[in-house]
Amino acid sequence: MTTRRAFTLIELMVVIAIIALLVALLVPALSRAKESGRRTACASNIRQLNVAMAIYIGDNEGSFPLVTVSNQWPAQLYRGYENLDVLVCPTDPSHREEVGYGARPDEAPRSYVMNLFRDFYVASLTAAELNSFNNGTLQRSISEVQIANPSDTIVFGEKKSGSPSFYVDLAAAAGSGPSAAEQRRHMRGVGERSGGSNYGFVDGSVKYLRYGRATAPINLWAVTDSVRTNTEADDFRPPPDQ
């Protein structure tokens, strides 16, 4: 007669411990893989916004959208993307469950900001023209050919959750980095300077930059050399091991 041998309590506990260990090892890996997919989808959104910008520039003699008080860049570029979900990063916790159907572009959920290029306007406009720019009534804008470093100048970045801003305004940042831009949306670790964000550049490329790389040692939001080489944003430098 064959008798069945049951698991002992110790054997059962060993099996449970092994399963718990495997779960502890696999869950972070699965979480990282899921976030990597979200980061890729976010980069795809920014790539589509770059395409929309290229269409707009082509239709407007090489100029970027006007900065106005009532018609912001999502509305001005809408013909180039036509799907409001493109405005939402899957990792953005404030919009993860939202979709943009039925909303107007400027009112839709949005995870991205555009470069205001303020340093260019400050350097090139008269006092009266700069006042018009600040009031949203200036009827001309920066041209693509006026940006000397298109592959290293940001046009779109990720927006901090909850911020209503449409633009990154370097003047408002007061030397502490672009205040509306989220520099660590993806792949965050335990450190305050971990992770990074996706950025769209004037030349149409999309890059993932670790925290701080968008502002130091070169400020990639700036157009003019004097502001690009301003390295006062030391608080936004990543640690040496990043």
C-alpha positions in Angstrom: 0.0 0.0 0.0 1.3 3.5 -1.0 0.9 6.2 1.6 0.9 9.9 0.7 3.3 12.1 2.5 1.8 15.5 3.4 3.8 18.7 3.5 5.2 19.6 6.8 4.6 23.0 8.3 8.2 24.0 7.8 8.1 23.0 4.1 4.9 24.9 3.6 6.5 28.0 5.2 9.5 27.7 3.0 7.4 27.5 -0.2 5.4 30.6 1.0 8.6 32.4 1.7 10.0 31.6 -1.8 6.8 32.8 -3.4 6.8 36.0 -1.4 10.4 36.6 -2.4 9.6 36.0 -6.1 6.7 38.5 -5.8 8.9 41.0 -4.1 11.4 40.7 -7.0 8.9 40.7 -9.8 6.5 43.5 -8.8 9.1 46.3 -9.0 10.3 45.0 -12.4 6.7 44.9 -13.6 6.1 48.4 -12.3 9.2 49.7 -14.1 8.1 48.0 -17.3 4.7 49.5 -17.0 6.1 53.0 -16.4 8.5 52.5 -19.3 5.5 52.0 -21.5 3.9 55.1 -20.2 7.0 57.1 -20.8 7.1 55.9 -24.4 3.5 56.8 -24.9 4.2 60.3 -23.4 7.1 60.7 -25.8 4.8 59.8 -28.7 2.4 62.5 -27.6 5.2 65.1 -27.6 6.3 63.8 -31.0 2.8 64.5 -32.4 2.8 68.0 -30.9 6.1 68.6 -32.6 4.5 67.5 -35.9 1.6 69.9 -35.2 4.1 72.7 -34.5 5.8 71.9 -37.8 2.5 72.2 -39.7 1.7 75.5 -38.0 5.2 76.9 -38.8 4.8 75.8 -42.4 1.5 77.6 -42.6 2.7 80.8 -41.0 5.9 81.7 -42.8 8.2 80.0 -40.3 6.8 81.6 -37.2 5.7 80.0 -33.9 2.2 80.5 -32.4 1.3 84.0 -31.1 1.2 84.4 -27.4 -2.3 85.7 -26.8 -4.7 85.9 -23.8 -7.6 83.9 -25.2 -6.2 81.6 -27.9 -3.4 79.4 -26.5 -1.1 77.0 -28.2 -3.4 73.9 -27.9 -6.1 75.7 -29.9 -3.6 77.2 -32.4 -2.0 73.8 -33.1 -5.2 71.7 -33.0 -5.3 71.1 -36.8 -2.0 69.2 -36.4 -3.1 66.7 -33.8 -6.9 66.7 -33.7 -7.1 64.2 -30.8 -7.3 65.9 -27.4 -5.9 62.7 -25.7 -2.6 63.6 -27.2 -2.4 66.4 -24.6 -2.4 64.0 -21.7 0.6 62.0 -20.4 -0.4 58.5 -19.1 1.8 59.0 -16.1 0.3 62.3 -15.1 -1.6 61.4 -11.9 -3.9 64.4 -12.2 -5.2 63.3 -15.6 -4.7 59.5 -15.7 -8.4 58.7 -15.9 -9.5 61.7 -18.0 -10.0 62.0 -21.7 -10.4 65.1 -23.7 -13.4 64.3 -25.8 -16.0 67.1 -25.9 -13.7 69.8 -24.5 -12.2 72.7 -26.4 -8.5 72.4 -26.9 -7.5 75.2 -24.4 -9.9 73.7 -21.8 -9.0 70.0 -22.2 -6.9 68.0 -19.7 -3.3 68.8 -20.4 0.1 67.5 -19.3 2.4 69.7 -21.4 3.7 73.2 -21.6 5.3 75.2 -24.4 8.4 77.4 -24.3 7.5 81.1 -24.1 10.9 82.1 -25.5 10.8 85.2 -23.2 14.5 85.7 -23.2 14.4 86.2 -27.0 11.6 88.8 -26.8 13.3 90.7 -23.9 16.5 90.9 -26.0 14.9 91.9 -29.3 11.8 94.0 -28.6 11.5 97.7 -27.8 9.9 98.6 -24.5 6.6 99.3 -26.1 6.7 96.0 -28.0 7.6 94.1 -24.9 4.7 95.7 -23.1 2.4 94.4 -26.0 3.9 91.0 -25.7 3.3 90.9 -21.9 -0.3 92.0 -22.6 -0.8 89.3 -25.2 -1.4 91.7 -28.0 1.8 91.5 -30.0 1.0 90.4 -33.5 4.2 88.7 -34.3 6.2 85.9 -32.8 9.7 84.3 -32.9 10.7 82.7 -36.1 12.2 79.2 -36.5 15.3 80.7 -38.1 15.9 82.9 -35.1 16.7 79.9 -32.9 20.4 79.2 -33.3 20.4 75.8 -31.6 17.2 74.0 -32.7 18.4 70.6 -31.7 19.2 71.9 -28.2 16.3 74.2 -27.6 13.1 72.9 -25.9 9.7 73.8 -27.4 7.6 71.4 -25.3 8.0 69.9 -21.9 6.0 68.1 -19.3 3.8 70.3 -17.0 3.6 70.0 -13.2 0.4 68.4 -12.1 -2.2 71.0 -11.1 -0.4 73.9 -12.8 -2.7 76.0 -15.0 0.2 77.3 -17.0 0.4 77.0 -20.8 4.0 78.3 -21.1 7.3 78.0 -19.4 8.3 81.6 -18.6 12.0 81.8 -17.5 11.4 85.3 -16.0 8.8 83.8 -13.6 11.3 81.1 -12.5 13.6 83.7 -10.9 16.7 81.6 -11.3 15.2 78.5 -9.8 14.4 76.5 -12.9 11.3 76.6 -15.1 8.5 76.8 -12.5 5.8 75.2 -14.6 7.9 72.3 -16.0 7.9 68.9 -14.4 11.5 67.6 -14.5 10.9 64.2 -12.9 7.6 62.8 -14.2 9.0 59.3 -15.1 11.2 56.6 -13.5 11.3 58.3 -10.1 13.4 56.7 -7.4 13.7 57.5 -3.7 15.8 60.7 -4.2 14.3 64.1 -4.8 16.4 64.5 -7.9 15.7 61.1 -9.4 13.8 60.3 -12.6 13.4 62.6 -15.6 10.9 63.9 -18.1 10.3 63.9 -21.9 11.0 67.0 -24.0 10.3 68.1 -27.5 12.9 70.2 -29.3 12.6 72.8 -32.0 14.2 70.4 -34.6 11.4 67.9 -34.1 13.3 65.5 -31.9 12.1 64.1 -28.6 14.5 63.3 -25.7 14.2 61.9 -22.2 16.4 64.0 -19.9 17.2 63.1 -16.3 16.2 65.6 -13.6 18.2 68.8 -14.0 19.6 68.2 -17.5 17.2 70.6 -19.1 18.5 73.5 -17.1 22.2 72.9 -16.3 24.9 73.2 -17.3 23.0 74.7 -20.3 19.5 76.1 -20.0 17.8 74.3 -22.9 14.7 76.5 -22.5 16.6 79.6 -23.4 17.3 81.0 -26.9 19.9 83.7 -26.2 23.5 82.8 -25.3 23.6 84.9 -22.2 20.7 83.0 -20.6 21.6 79.6 -22.0 25.0 79.7 -20.4 23.5 80.9 -17.1 24.4 78.1 -14.6 22.8 79.6 -11.5 20.2 76.7 -11.4 22.5 74.5 -9.3 19.5 73.2 -7.4 18.4 71.6 -10.6 21.6 69.7 -11.3 21.3 66.0 -11.0 23.6 64.2 -8.5 27.0 63.1 -10.0 25.9 59.4 -10.3 23.0 60.3 -12.6 
